[in-house]
Amino acid sequence: MGNRRIVGHLAAVFTILIWGTTFISTKVLLEDFMPVEILFFRFVMGFAALFLACPHRLKTEGCRQEITFALAGLCGVCLYYLLENIALTYTMASNVGVIISVAPFFTAVLSHLFMKSEGKLRINFFIGFVVAMAGVFLISFNGRELELNPVGDILAILAAFQWACYSILTRKISSFGYPVILATRRTFFYGILFMVPALFFFDFKIGAERFTDMTVLFNLLYLGLGASALCFVTWNVAVKVLGAVKTSVYIYMVPVITVVTSVLVLKEPVTWVSVAGMVLAVAGLSLSEYHGKGSKLNESAVRR
């Protein structure tokens, strides 16, 4: 494995470690903020941080590139998070957690259809997907009964599909050759722009007095600077190096990180079901990433 691919895998692991712990900050903030307010503030903070990190202007070449950035912001920043948050109001969080983990499968299908440079999908990817999903299911339900809610579950499926679309679009953006920070900042800009109309439907308010609470401020900064600005950059770096499909399978690890964090921080008990789920999720990730003789995906193409 070359140094470049090692960097890609490390970037993906780092991103998932942060994203898997964001539920704690979100849980704290939900006492004072609505989901859409958390979403808006975190990405505004993320945009501001990326601007300070690299204040240079991004000059795109033509309308097609600009449209690609706009679609990436619409899918990955606006629609994905809005659909996920709305789904949580209709169905159990465990349902959403399982369904969102289907995103790597959607990414693989879309990549196969539209991004031929990603290479041919191998049977190990699909075996790994089934194994990982079994693990995610065990982690998410952990002895609880499965309760289906058509509206919430469909919204969660749509959210997973939006993330897959985002993965393919950012893979395309990487081929433009722009600096990752500038490209991510442009995506954030469009995501926030598309988010603004939705604010009027969710009784959004600034509520500046809430920001005087240091706990609130710390958790917003964690989501805005860490989970949004930094992690979207590192995720895009991973996809640029590894490809959309190979990077997306790291999503299987989010429930694992969440369980470990809940045990360490919230002192929640560990059960044999959750342990078995974590083992299966890691095994599924390993199977999906494995490449034997003749099965390695084409790594020569420029990644997202």
Number of C-alpha atoms within 10 A of each C-alpha: 5 6 8 12 15 14 16 23 21 15 22 25 20 14 25 25 19 20 22 20 21 18 15 15 17 20 13 14 19 13 9 13 19 16 20 20 19 18 23 20 17 23 25 19 19 28 24 19 19 23 17 10 12 13 13 9 9 13 9 13 9 8 9 10 14 17 12 17 27 20 21 30 28 24 26 25 26 25 20 24 21 20 19 23 21 17 25 20 11 16 20 18 17 21 21 24 20 24 21 23 26 26 26 26 20 21 26 24 15 19 25 16 9 10 16 12 16 23 18 14 17 15 12 18 24 16 15 24 24 18 22 30 22 19 28 32 24 23 27 24 20 18 11 9 7 12 11 11 13 12 13 23 22 16 24 30 21 20 28 27 23 25 25 28 23 24 31 23 23 27 26 21 24 20 13 15 11 14 13 19 23 20 22 26 26 21 27 29 22 21 25 20 15 19 21 13 10 14 14 10 9 12 10 16 11 10 10 7 7 13 13 9 9 10 14 20 14 13 21 24 18 21 28 25 22 20 24 28 27 20 23 22 22 24 26 29 25 28 27 24 26 28 27 30 30 24 26 26 27 23 23 29 23 21 27 26 18 21 23 19 19 17 13 11 11 11 10 12 10 13 12 11 17 24 18 16 27 25 17 25 31 20 18 29 25 17 20 25 18 15 14 7 5 7 14 14 18 13 14 11 15 18 22 26
